[in-house]
Amino acid sequence: MKMSFSVVLAFSLTMLVGCKEESAQSKQQAEPAAQVSKSVVVYYSQNGATKTLAGIFKEAIGADVIELQLANAYPSTYDSTIAAVGAQRESKQWPALVNARRELARYDTVYLGYPIMFGSFAPPIYTFLDSNDLSGKVVVPFCTYGSGGRKASAAELKELEPNANVTLAMGISNRRITAENGAEIAKEEVMAFLENLAAGKTDEMLMGGFSEQRPLTAEDSAVFATATKDYAYLSLKPLSVSTQVVAGTNYLFLCTMSGFNRPPTETMVKIFKPLPGRGEPELIVVEK
Ligand SMILES: Cc1cc2nc3c(=O)[nH]c(=O)nc-3n(C[C@H](O)[C@H](O)[C@H](O)COP(=O)(O)O)c2cc1C
């Protein structure tokens, strides 16, 4: 089962590389024979959540793995890491890695994993991108985060790597993947993500099963309040909601987001409410 799925996925991704190359080169060349692609998982993880996710991708795909390692690790406390990363972002002096430059020629697909820091990928990823040429490769981003950053980081990756084929991105919150059954949940989500990827789904297509946005009921507001009770980062005010029935209910709340002296902006907040008796509503992502 795992093998055949890997082959289907590899075939689909090989076609993605093929499409990109075909558009760039002469169309008169003979179609290249479909071949199983060679994949590598490249990731950075400070505290282990992204490492867990990288391990799940490696298992699912049967890929090689490269863990990017800082020459000088970030400090051990959250606040001092914030200060260190803030300074790196400010100066654009990306941190040295002990293994920045990698031999990637034999891979056509790079699964690139990172924690979200300051709304996008962690600084070691800039060092990796500066040191390696991903042109012509399929790049599959995946991340862990506190509240969000999946789409924004994938968009930045597309900008920085215009000659790579950056696909749909996968993300999961730190709270979910580090929960007691977090590795299992993450595995299910990775498998679902890989199926969507192999089927060529886009974020827009994946939104398909949701109803139209509608005014909030008291029950919607209660779901929102429960799921966001520990979210202290920015102020979120729900305006309307749409839902999707799965094994439980997915909610997409349109919210205004404010704080940190930023003008209020609109954002989508995704919440999952399990079936009755299976747990509390849970914050999945704040799309920023
Ligand atoms: C310096 C720093 C900045 C962070 N910035 C964000 C952020 O902007 N948005 C977010 O959702 N999470 C943010 N986080 C949370 C991490 O993305 C999250 O804890 C992640 O799962 C850590 O992954 P790791 O265990 O692999 O290091 C930040 C964490 C740190 C240490």
The ligand as an SDF file (V2000), in Angstrom:
LIG
                    3D

 31 33  0  0  0  0  0  0  0  0999 V2000
   11.8110   32.7920   17.4220 C   0  0  0  0  0  0  0  0  0  0  0  0
   10.4630   32.1630   17.1830 C   0  0  0  0  0  0  0  0  0  0  0  0
    9.5380   32.8050   16.3960 C   0  0  0  0  0  0  0  0  0  0  0  0
    8.2990   32.2120   16.1460 C   0  0  0  0  0  0  0  0  0  0  0  0
    7.4080   32.8670   15.3320 N   0  0  0  0  0  0  0  0  0  0  0  0
    6.2160   32.2980   15.0730 C   0  0  0  0  0  0  0  0  0  0  0  0
    5.2760   32.9630   14.2220 C   0  0  0  0  0  0  0  0  0  0  0  0
    5.5180   34.0450   13.6920 O   0  0  0  0  0  0  0  0  0  0  0  0
    4.0800   32.3520   13.9820 N   0  0  0  0  0  0  0  0  0  0  0  0
    3.7620   31.1500   14.5230 C   0  0  0  0  0  0  0  0  0  0  0  0
    2.6720   30.6610   14.2770 O   0  0  0  0  0  0  0  0  0  0  0  0
    4.6410   30.4800   15.3200 N   0  0  0  0  0  0  0  0  0  0  0  0
    5.8480   31.0210   15.6080 C   0  0  0  0  0  0  0  0  0  0  0  0
    6.7460   30.3570   16.4100 N   0  0  0  0  0  0  0  0  0  0  0  0
    6.4070   29.0120   16.9350 C   0  0  0  0  0  0  0  0  0  0  0  0
    7.1130   27.8860   16.1610 C   0  0  0  0  0  0  0  0  0  0  0  0
    6.8630   27.9900   14.7770 O   0  0  0  0  0  0  0  0  0  0  0  0
    6.6150   26.5100   16.6470 C   0  0  0  0  0  0  0  0  0  0  0  0
    6.7980   26.3880   18.0290 O   0  0  0  0  0  0  0  0  0  0  0  0
    7.3020   25.3610   15.8950 C   0  0  0  0  0  0  0  0  0  0  0  0
    6.5190   24.1950   16.0200 O   0  0  0  0  0  0  0  0  0  0  0  0
    8.7040   25.0470   16.4310 C   0  0  0  0  0  0  0  0  0  0  0  0
    9.2310   23.9850   15.6820 O   0  0  0  0  0  0  0  0  0  0  0  0
   10.4540   23.0880   16.1540 P   0  0  0  0  0  0  0  0  0  0  0  0
   10.0040   22.3680   17.4290 O   0  0  0  0  0  0  0  0  0  0  0  0
   10.7300   22.1700   15.0380 O   0  0  0  0  0  0  0  0  0  0  0  0
   11.6070   24.0060   16.4530 O   0  0  0  0  0  0  0  0  0  0  0  0
    7.9720   30.9360   16.7050 C   0  0  0  0  0  0  0  0  0  0  0  0
    8.9330   30.2970   17.5200 C   0  0  0  0  0  0  0  0  0  0  0  0
   10.1530   30.8980   17.7630 C   0  0  0  0  0  0  0  0  0  0  0  0
   11.1720   30.2010   18.6380 C   0  0  0  0  0  0  0  0  0  0  0  0
  1  2  1  0
  2  3  1  0
  2 30  2  0
  3  4  2  0
  4  5  1  0
  4 28  1  0
  5  6  2  0
  6  7  1  0
  6 13  1  0
  7  8  2  0
  7  9  1  0
  9 10  1  0
 10 11  2  0
 10 12  1  0
 12 13  2  0
 13 14  1  0
 14 15  1  0
 14 28  1  0
 15 16  1  0
 16 17  1  0
 16 18  1  0
 18 19  1  0
 18 20  1  0
 20 21  1  0
 20 22  1  0
 22 23  1  0
 23 24  1  0
 24 25  2  0
 24 26  1  0
 24 27  1  0
 28 29  2  0
 29 30  1  0
 30 31  1  0
M  END
$$$$
